[in-house]
Amino acid sequence: MPATDSPSAPVLQAGMGALPHENGTTFRVWAPAATAVALVGPFNDWDSTTHPLTLEADGYWAADFPDLGPGTEYKFHLATPTGELQRNDPYAREVTHSAGNSVVPDPTFEWEDDQFQMPAWNELVIYELHVGTFHAPDPTRPGNFYDAIEKLDYLENLGINAVEIMPATEFPGSLSWGYNPAHPFAIETDYGGAMAFKEFIKAAHRRGIAVILDVVYNHFGPGDLDLWQFDGWSENDGGGIYFYNDWRAETPWGHNRPDYGRDAVRRYIRDNALMWLEEYRVDGLRCDAIAHIRNVDGTSDASRDLPEGWSLMRWINEEIRATMPWKITIAEDLLGNEYITRAPEHDGQGFSAQWDAGFVYPIRDALVTPEDADRNMEAVAQAIRNVYNGDAFQRVIYTESHDEVANGKARVTEEIMPGNAASWFPKKRSTLGAALVFTVPGIPMIFQGQTMLADGSFSDDQPLDWSRAETHAGLVRLYQDLIGLRRNLSGHTRGLLGQSVDISHLNNDDKILAFIRRDQGGPGDTTVVLCNFADRAHPAYTIGLPRGGHWRVRFNSDWEGYDQEFGNFESIDTQAEDGVYDDQPFHGTFGLAPYSVLIISQEPE
């Protein structure tokens, strides 16, 4: 918005919402159906005559007030053809609570020496967490960002270098997954608000951990939603200026899809995305259910497409790529559409990566299927090979996420043996799945509690039981070892950082599979992964090897140090023998335990 040139008038700041500056605060709101707009709050006893806003172009209203600084509670009072309305600021950076007042934010924050460098995407290891349940030491309230900071050392020691935060913007009440945003620009009050989130980001960065925030643009609300019929205008009893008011409004969460075709709404969503990346120094965004942004039903039915939704997300990705190309954007689409992660200049939407349904569904199926004979190793092989646009790191791979451990589903261990998730079969097969997550090409992700054998299903009112980290310290070590190998921290497994995967051995009768990972190739790089998906041990199992020489077992998921019930089956180093096997020039023999994975490589030269 243009600033006024009059020397006697306050200087209006550019931007939307409450914009504090050294001489006061500029307030700006979009309300095209309003005939008058004023600022009200405790500061003027809610009197709509004392602090009027002036109409600018295109339905925007603004004013600057020298006496209202950070901490001021306020609302907008709108005179409209349908009556007098009081509304919270759509751009409110802070609210007293979801049904309370907007608050002028304090823009000052001491980032100190924060010069965080985003890890390369082929080095990322993501830990998805829910702030309210990740660490909640006080049983009378949900966990907040200050509580979460207390567990960052645990994540750092585990080897995690990125956390993905489930949506943390203001929602009704104190318990939620976060996918019902009431105030998209404000951090949830019960999580500590904006300052707590910034402190969390600063603390994470000090430990080399990137912060990725889950954002929800496929719908807003439905509860405590002042955006609904914001300035009194609507059609078909729809949501008004921020929403579609016809068949395009329909979502699985209500008739509350934003109108991606309105310029002001497009800017609203774009401003939101850039705010997290710029003001909060967030390192990436995970965009929830974008299939419902590009299509009314979240399907591939072209007759129900929303081309303006597609172009909106592409525009946001283009802005991020142009100004902050090291920051990652992750899509949840789950329809296997490679155009989601294709570059905009090649007709793509421009996301950096996407959650890969082509991995999680077949791999979980293989893990939870009761009978070994029914495991589909061809499907497992295809899940390992799956790739988008020829780039292995355009996909995020996992066996557990918030969606996969709730909504009628449960933890992998619970699915394998309901009510007895800590027994041998669940532990063996779930860790087999974890080993795949960290050795298959892609960006690996685990869900909170997975390392400590959390059981049951995820719920926003059941905090993690951190005593399990001690009870299952061996399994925590297993994940730590896998993450160290995935990130090549010891210099022996650089191939796990590479693009290449070659499924060299597939034995569907015995349910055994081996694949070769390479970055540049050679000792210290080429890595062989051998997986047994059956309850049968093999004292001497032969597979092809790509090179001669000595091959070392870097990881054996059956080691008794990981769990006292594991068999500690002997799987030792071997000297490769001449002779073609599995189309490889050499071969070697390894002991292979039931439901186990070996990671094998040579010493660096």
Order of alpha helices (4+ residues) and beta strands (2+ residues): beta-beta-beta-beta-beta-beta-beta-beta-beta-alpha-alpha-alpha-beta-beta-beta-alpha-beta-alpha-beta-alpha-alpha-beta-beta-alpha-alpha-beta-alpha-alpha-beta-alpha-alpha-beta-beta-beta-beta-beta-beta-beta-beta-beta
